[in-house]
Amino acid sequence: MLKQYKVGILLYDFVDILDVSGPSEVLSLTAYSKLQQKNNVVQKIAA
């Protein structure tokens, strides 16, 4: 069984949007299986 982690991104004053969107984009594409990864990528492209 795979471990599940909760991840947070800390925001401080004067943060740039790229400081948040980059890591959140990468973490949103993580998945437990190749099928889930493909589904996540297709959903991101379609949005």
Secondary structure, 3 states (H helix, E strand, C coil): CCCCCCCCCCCCCCCCHHHHHHHHHHHHCCCCCHHHHHHHHHHHHHC
